[in-house]
Amino acid sequence: MTAVLELEHLSVTYETTQGGVHAVQDVDLTIASGSIMGLVGESGCGKSTLGRAILRLLPDNADMQGSVRFAGRDLLSLSAKQVRDLRGRNLAMIFQDPMTRLNPLMRIRDHFIETIRAHDPEVRPEDALERAKKVLADVRVPSDRLGMYPHELSGGMRQRIMIALCLLFNPALLIADEPTTALDVILEAQILQLLQSIMHEYDMAVLLITHNLGLVAEFADRVAVMYAGRIAEEGATVPLFREPRHPYTQGLLRSVIDLETTKLYSVPGEPPSLLGDSIGCPFFPRCEKRMSVCETVFPEIRLVGEDRRKVACHLY
């Protein structure tokens, strides 16, 4: 499969009065066309920053280095207007909590008209509504919801509308940042199944950012495990879940509760501060398999096992 997105040595540093916060550090990641890449890790590990960096939706104090190649073009070298033209049309993002992303003073139809006319100013409002109805049908939302306000809809319905807004221009890449936040488990599965079917219908790639390892195991083709702004492990979903290599990945999977769970487990300690430069492996203080070399030398990415798994750990 061809690569729709290639990140090479991508780093994001937030400049603050206390110094630089290294939210994303030297990330290499490739997402193939028509595939789902799951991005998992604890809160504060840089997942959302990575997603926003791809779309260049970061605040002014963010400094980006490396390259973000989309369809052969480096997005970091483009002007703000060029990137703005790509957003929505070629690249789209589902943000966390749709209630805070939909304007409470606008009816649903106005959201669609505004989005479409932002890219096609000559489109008449009635034509924009016809396009909106088609996309709403794809996400199983009745067209009569167009006349409603966001607060009149359920959480699951609002999330479907957010997905529909992202699909208006048939993007090549959809970034879904915690798309099932605040939804119950039934709606979680429905939304992910919907995304999966739409992905095949629209022939697009998906970057699924989530804490839910169960969803990733069921829906993602590949998984990247992020820790302290870096990729700790990356590989095909089935072998990675069957035999996790990095101690952090092993800890995350041990924390998952299933029907056979008799004792709760959590990774000891807490994630490190991303303020200032770090020395050695960032997981060293929490790792049950740490060695003396881990404290002073950062582990390089290595290809491990028959599946050529990418692992950043001195054990290999």
Buried (B, 14 or more C-beta within 10 A) or exposed (E): EEBBBBBBEBBBBBEEEEEBBBBBBBBBBBBBBBBBBBBBBBEBBBBBBBBBBBBBBBEEEBEBEBBBBBBEBEBBEBEEEEBBBBBBBBBBBBBBBBBEBBEEEBBBBBBBBEBBBEBBEEBEEEBBBEBBBEBBEBBEBEBEBBEBBBEEBEBBBBBBBBBBBBBBBBBBBBBBBBBBBBBEEEBBBBBBEBBBEBBEEBEBBBBBBBBBBBBBBBBBBBBBBBBBBBBBBBBBBEBBBEBBBBBBBBBBBEBEEEEEEEEEEEBEEEBBEBEEEBEBBBBBBBBEEBEEEBEEEBBEBBEBEEBEBBBBBBBB
